[in-house]
């Protein structure tokens, strides 16, 4: 400890000595001061415990003093910090003692600690630790986990209040000798005292972080942007970025609001955005709107700033060449301009598309803060081929009544002609040009709390026809102002519908930095095409501006991708009758698209140890209701059973790849016997006419011979041999009718 604690026995003696000689008490030890109440100067009797202390004011409740403090590195370190420079942080532990004007024992839960604005910024919640025991004089420690010296006064101010109605806070001050003194700001001067007369409000801008990838129709790409605080001394806090793409680009992430937190002077931070392009994306560049809201400290108060900027999203090769995209940007030196200053802005007009733009005309729209000094506000740029650009110099002047905003926005627009395939058509495009300014101070603006949807979830996927829970976390980005009587309204667009509740929700209040969750049941509806339906969320609320109650309205949009459920039905394969070895066999697999969405890139492959003419077959895209078959021609090289499977791959409308497996199983018989010389022989084993003749010939011949012999014997029995010739002749004659018949 740097300051010796007063012992209990010495307190009364010292107080008597001071009172006897009329000396006022002002503190003890190096760098320690104390004040008994916020409403009046402390008297010694208020700090000295005795048997019969002087009665304090009814609303004080405590009589306190600072005994000691300890400065150490942040975290759990017990080392002592010797030097605290500007913008450096440390942990501060303060020992406080005093008396309690009540009979009951005081607990740490009975005390609350607050801060008073000074040259330090505190982060984290102060912790209270009671040291004294029951019956002893009150003594406790207050630990501030992280204090950051911002420059100026080195005294650290805080107050302690006893909880309960009517109890007022006791202000305490610690003079931290380890802090290197720095010149303080002059309140109301309007300048920070930096070089070149830098404005107190930070200059925030957004730029590309590297090259943006080209996005193609139906594809998803990630774009990274860098948010930069170009101020030399002023920090920007509670930065929120609202990102709004222009259709047919859609957000493929949780929310269109990014919370960046704090950016110190000269620092930058990158944010990434995931975008999905619709299938109707034309072959031109697209725009991404970026709106920044932030707070900054000036003249011992927090003020609010904002910035709107557009980012160009390049588009890859698409199926169509649409209207050319003309980009308008400012090049050259972008130093801030002061009140009454004349300056020149160089505007670049660039054709970033694949289509020629003819007769390009540039028009500038000044405002009451930035005046146009040229004779005309219109310039003829001429024809711009794809990738060609032209620079236009514009003479401007800042108003003598230039506001304190860090930048001004000038409107710029172009008109041009282009060939859309059906004749010459006129197109147009508008842009905002950012002019950094260095204006004078205005009256202190009130600090308005901002409400955002910090994050939300919907179960990972939303399928058309299903009901899902939309869980949203509502967050108050302000560190000083609370929002009260909050009405949150949800406006669902095409493709979504609130299922079982009203579209308006009531939140009593949200304190500084507080958040609250709300859950809504939403049904995803069937759509004619793939898209990410939007939900517009509007907050209407009240807040206190000093003693005046004011109202404010904010809104933001979140996107929820809705997928059409695919219903590709694949039936069992069919085989021909009688599969034989070494013969071609067709395996047919019927399919039908029963869903409402189109299926893409359907292909099938046959796996298994069997010879096949073509193992992979592509069926292309399937419209809703389309039917067909996938046919494989196999040639079994042996007899027996064959097993395998057909793997079918396709993509749904969300470009998710799906897989279906169909088992294949059949048996091949032996090949048929070789064919006979008689073509009439049938494979089924039945005998044809040739075989019948061959087999019946010998039988018929034997029958005829036997019949002739039997007849000869019957008629010629007992006759001489010479008569047998007649018998033969007669037999021949008798047989002639038979032969003819």
Secondary structure in CASP SS format (residue, H / E / C, confidence):
PFRMAT SS
TARGET T0000
AUTHOR 0000-0000-0000
METHOD secondary structure of the structure
MODEL  1
X C 1.00
X C 1.00
X C 1.00
X C 1.00
X C 1.00
X C 1.00
X C 1.00
X H 1.00
X H 1.00
X H 1.00
X H 1.00
X H 1.00
X H 1.00
X H 1.00
X H 1.00
X H 1.00
X H 1.00
X H 1.00
X H 1.00
X H 1.00
X C 1.00
X C 1.00
X C 1.00
X C 1.00
X C 1.00
X C 1.00
X C 1.00
X C 1.00
X C 1.00
X C 1.00
X C 1.00
X E 1.00
X E 1.00
X E 1.00
X C 1.00
X C 1.00
X C 1.00
X C 1.00
X C 1.00
X C 1.00
X C 1.00
X C 1.00
X C 1.00
X H 1.00
X H 1.00
X H 1.00
X C 1.00
X C 1.00
X C 1.00
X C 1.00
X C 1.00
X C 1.00
X C 1.00
X C 1.00
X C 1.00
X C 1.00
X C 1.00
X C 1.00
X C 1.00
X C 1.00
X C 1.00
X E 1.00
X E 1.00
X E 1.00
X E 1.00
X E 1.00
X E 1.00
X E 1.00
X E 1.00
X E 1.00
X E 1.00
X E 1.00
X C 1.00
X C 1.00
X C 1.00
X C 1.00
X C 1.00
X C 1.00
X C 1.00
X C 1.00
X C 1.00
X C 1.00
X C 1.00
X E 1.00
X C 1.00
X C 1.00
X C 1.00
X C 1.00
X E 1.00
X E 1.00
X E 1.00
X E 1.00
X E 1.00
X E 1.00
X E 1.00
X E 1.00
X E 1.00
X E 1.00
X E 1.00
X E 1.00
X C 1.00
X C 1.00
X C 1.00
X C 1.00
X C 1.00
X C 1.00
X C 1.00
X H 1.00
X H 1.00
X H 1.00
X E 1.00
X E 1.00
X E 1.00
X E 1.00
X E 1.00
X C 1.00
X C 1.00
X C 1.00
X C 1.00
X E 1.00
X E 1.00
X E 1.00
X E 1.00
X C 1.00
X C 1.00
X C 1.00
X E 1.00
X E 1.00
X E 1.00
X E 1.00
X C 1.00
X C 1.00
X C 1.00
X C 1.00
X C 1.00
X C 1.00
X C 1.00
X E 1.00
X E 1.00
X E 1.00
X E 1.00
X E 1.00
X E 1.00
X E 1.00
X E 1.00
X E 1.00
X E 1.00
X E 1.00
X E 1.00
X C 1.00
X C 1.00
X C 1.00
X C 1.00
X C 1.00
X E 1.00
X E 1.00
X E 1.00
X E 1.00
X E 1.00
X E 1.00
X E 1.00
X E 1.00
X C 1.00
X C 1.00
X C 1.00
X C 1.00
X C 1.00
X C 1.00
X C 1.00
X E 1.00
X E 1.00
X E 1.00
X E 1.00
X E 1.00
X E 1.00
X C 1.00
X C 1.00
X C 1.00
X E 1.00
X C 1.00
X C 1.00
X C 1.00
X C 1.00
X C 1.00
X C 1.00
X C 1.00
X C 1.00
X C 1.00
X C 1.00
X C 1.00
X E 1.00
X C 1.00
X C 1.00
X C 1.00
X H 1.00
X H 1.00
X H 1.00
X C 1.00
X E 1.00
X C 1.00
X C 1.00
X C 1.00
X C 1.00
X E 1.00
X E 1.00
X E 1.00
X E 1.00
X E 1.00
X C 1.00
X C 1.00
X C 1.00
X C 1.00
X C 1.00
X C 1.00
X E 1.00
X C 1.00
X C 1.00
X C 1.00
X C 1.00
X E 1.00
X E 1.00
X E 1.00
X E 1.00
X E 1.00
X E 1.00
X E 1.00
X E 1.00
X E 1.00
X E 1.00
X C 1.00
X C 1.00
X C 1.00
X C 1.00
X C 1.00
X C 1.00
X E 1.00
X E 1.00
X E 1.00
X E 1.00
X E 1.00
X E 1.00
X E 1.00
X E 1.00
X E 1.00
X E 1.00
X C 1.00
X C 1.00
X C 1.00
X E 1.00
X E 1.00
X E 1.00
X C 1.00
X C 1.00
X C 1.00
X C 1.00
X C 1.00
X E 1.00
X E 1.00
X E 1.00
X E 1.00
X E 1.00
X E 1.00
X E 1.00
X C 1.00
X C 1.00
X C 1.00
X C 1.00
X E 1.00
X E 1.00
X E 1.00
X E 1.00
X E 1.00
X E 1.00
X E 1.00
X E 1.00
X E 1.00
X E 1.00
X C 1.00
X C 1.00
X C 1.00
X C 1.00
X C 1.00
X C 1.00
X C 1.00
X C 1.00
X E 1.00
X E 1.00
X E 1.00
X E 1.00
X E 1.00
X E 1.00
X E 1.00
X E 1.00
X E 1.00
X E 1.00
X E 1.00
X E 1.00
X E 1.00
X C 1.00
X C 1.00
X E 1.00
X E 1.00
X E 1.00
X E 1.00
X E 1.00
X E 1.00
X E 1.00
X E 1.00
X E 1.00
X E 1.00
X E 1.00
X E 1.00
X E 1.00
X C 1.00
X E 1.00
X C 1.00
X C 1.00
X C 1.00
X C 1.00
X C 1.00
X C 1.00
X C 1.00
X C 1.00
X C 1.00
X C 1.00
X E 1.00
X E 1.00
X E 1.00
X E 1.00
X E 1.00
X E 1.00
X C 1.00
X C 1.00
X C 1.00
X C 1.00
X C 1.00
X E 1.00
X E 1.00
X C 1.00
X C 1.00
X C 1.00
X E 1.00
X E 1.00
X E 1.00
X E 1.00
X E 1.00
X E 1.00
X E 1.00
X E 1.00
X E 1.00
X E 1.00
X C 1.00
X C 1.00
X C 1.00
X C 1.00
X C 1.00
X E 1.00
X E 1.00
X E 1.00
X E 1.00
X E 1.00
X E 1.00
X E 1.00
X E 1.00
X E 1.00
X C 1.00
X C 1.00
X C 1.00
X C 1.00
X E 1.00
X E 1.00
X E 1.00
X C 1.00
X C 1.00
X C 1.00
X C 1.00
X C 1.00
X E 1.00
X E 1.00
X E 1.00
X E 1.00
X E 1.00
X E 1.00
X E 1.00
X C 1.00
X C 1.00
X C 1.00
X C 1.00
X E 1.00
X E 1.00
X E 1.00
X E 1.00
X E 1.00
X E 1.00
X E 1.00
X E 1.00
X E 1.00
X E 1.00
X C 1.00
X C 1.00
X C 1.00
X C 1.00
X C 1.00
X C 1.00
X C 1.00
X C 1.00
X E 1.00
X E 1.00
X E 1.00
X E 1.00
X E 1.00
X E 1.00
X E 1.00
X E 1.00
X E 1.00
X E 1.00
X E 1.00
X E 1.00
X E 1.00
X C 1.00
X C 1.00
X C 1.00
X C 1.00
X E 1.00
X E 1.00
X E 1.00
X E 1.00
X E 1.00
X E 1.00
X E 1.00
X E 1.00
X E 1.00
X E 1.00
X E 1.00
X E 1.00
X E 1.00
X E 1.00
X E 1.00
X C 1.00
X C 1.00
X C 1.00
X C 1.00
X C 1.00
X C 1.00
X C 1.00
X C 1.00
X C 1.00
X C 1.00
X C 1.00
X C 1.00
X E 1.00
X E 1.00
X E 1.00
X E 1.00
X E 1.00
X E 1.00
X E 1.00
X C 1.00
X C 1.00
X C 1.00
X C 1.00
X E 1.00
X E 1.00
X C 1.00
X C 1.00
X C 1.00
X E 1.00
X E 1.00
X E 1.00
X E 1.00
X E 1.00
X E 1.00
X E 1.00
X E 1.00
X E 1.00
X E 1.00
X C 1.00
X C 1.00
X C 1.00
X C 1.00
X C 1.00
X C 1.00
X E 1.00
X E 1.00
X E 1.00
X E 1.00
X E 1.00
X E 1.00
X E 1.00
X E 1.00
X E 1.00
X E 1.00
X C 1.00
X C 1.00
X C 1.00
X E 1.00
X E 1.00
X E 1.00
X C 1.00
X C 1.00
X C 1.00
X C 1.00
X C 1.00
X E 1.00
X E 1.00
X E 1.00
X E 1.00
X E 1.00
X E 1.00
X E 1.00
X C 1.00
X C 1.00
X C 1.00
X C 1.00
X E 1.00
X E 1.00
X E 1.00
X E 1.00
X E 1.00
X E 1.00
X E 1.00
X E 1.00
X E 1.00
X E 1.00
X C 1.00
X C 1.00
X C 1.00
X C 1.00
X C 1.00
X C 1.00
X E 1.00
X E 1.00
X E 1.00
X E 1.00
X E 1.00
X E 1.00
X E 1.00
X E 1.00
X E 1.00
X E 1.00
X E 1.00
X E 1.00
X E 1.00
X E 1.00
X E 1.00
X C 1.00
X C 1.00
X E 1.00
X E 1.00
X E 1.00
X E 1.00
X E 1.00
X E 1.00
X E 1.00
X E 1.00
X E 1.00
X E 1.00
X E 1.00
X E 1.00
X E 1.00
X E 1.00
X E 1.00
X E 1.00
X C 1.00
X C 1.00
X C 1.00
X C 1.00
X E 1.00
X E 1.00
X E 1.00
X C 1.00
X C 1.00
X C 1.00
X E 1.00
X C 1.00
X C 1.00
X C 1.00
X C 1.00
X C 1.00
X E 1.00
X C 1.00
X C 1.00
X C 1.00
X E 1.00
X E 1.00
X E 1.00
X E 1.00
X E 1.00
X E 1.00
X E 1.00
X E 1.00
X E 1.00
X E 1.00
X C 1.00
X C 1.00
X C 1.00
X C 1.00
X C 1.00
X E 1.00
X E 1.00
X E 1.00
X E 1.00
X E 1.00
X E 1.00
X E 1.00
X E 1.00
X E 1.00
X C 1.00
X C 1.00
X C 1.00
X C 1.00
X E 1.00
X C 1.00
X C 1.00
X C 1.00
X E 1.00
X E 1.00
X E 1.00
X E 1.00
X E 1.00
X E 1.00
X E 1.00
X C 1.00
X C 1.00
X C 1.00
X C 1.00
X E 1.00
X E 1.00
X E 1.00
X E 1.00
X E 1.00
X E 1.00
X E 1.00
X E 1.00
X E 1.00
X C 1.00
X C 1.00
X C 1.00
X C 1.00
X E 1.00
X E 1.00
X E 1.00
X E 1.00
X E 1.00
X E 1.00
X E 1.00
X E 1.00
X E 1.00
X E 1.00
X E 1.00
X E 1.00
X C 1.00
X C 1.00
X C 1.00
X C 1.00
X C 1.00
X E 1.00
X E 1.00
X E 1.00
X E 1.00
X E 1.00
X E 1.00
X E 1.00
X E 1.00
X E 1.00
X E 1.00
X E 1.00
X E 1.00
X E 1.00
X C 1.00
X C 1.00
X C 1.00
X C 1.00
X C 1.00
X C 1.00
X C 1.00
X C 1.00
X C 1.00
X C 1.00
X C 1.00
X C 1.00
X C 1.00
X C 1.00
X C 1.00
X C 1.00
X C 1.00
X C 1.00
X C 1.00
X H 1.00
X H 1.00
X H 1.00
X H 1.00
X H 1.00
X H 1.00
X H 1.00
X H 1.00
X H 1.00
X H 1.00
X H 1.00
X H 1.00
X H 1.00
X H 1.00
X H 1.00
X H 1.00
X H 1.00
X H 1.00
X H 1.00
X H 1.00
X H 1.00
X H 1.00
X H 1.00
X H 1.00
X H 1.00
X H 1.00
X H 1.00
X C 1.00
X C 1.00
X C 1.00
X C 1.00
X C 1.00
X H 1.00
X H 1.00
X H 1.00
X H 1.00
X H 1.00
X H 1.00
X H 1.00
X H 1.00
X H 1.00
X H 1.00
X H 1.00
X H 1.00
X H 1.00
X H 1.00
X H 1.00
X H 1.00
X H 1.00
X H 1.00
X H 1.00
X H 1.00
X C 1.00
END
